[in-house]
Amino acid sequence: GAFESRELVQAMRGRLEVESREGLGSRFVVRLPLARKDGVANHFAALDPQTGGDRPMPAPTHRKVA
């Protein structure tokens, strides 16, 4: 799973970040460039609208991505 995920993300010119803590689990973050209408890549981070967009959104739990 992790190898395939890394290969897929790299093929899309993105980055896969992994943070693991013993007893707490692991967190995987996928960062992909977002194309603007003019075709120029713009790196996108999901910001939490409840905090005025100044902090990343909390990671959902138990989300299945296919």
Steps between C-alpha positions, in 0.01 A plus 500: 500500500757763603732434204216517250365816663841667482542404134152632410553829684841551338351428157261791564796723599391493861646417835405236758580582863488243779504566872495206738490495879516186707170433672323776305511371143605653171390799298538517122478832318480523121593833344418546132546805280173660396481641148354847467291608201811650341672159521754599766531262795394637836572300815180457699452436868156428641434771757235484766228759426393492867832655603495763228728291281808552716541134605488169312180302528510216753549161343179296487511164668411170337485640148543247222664629183482294184 
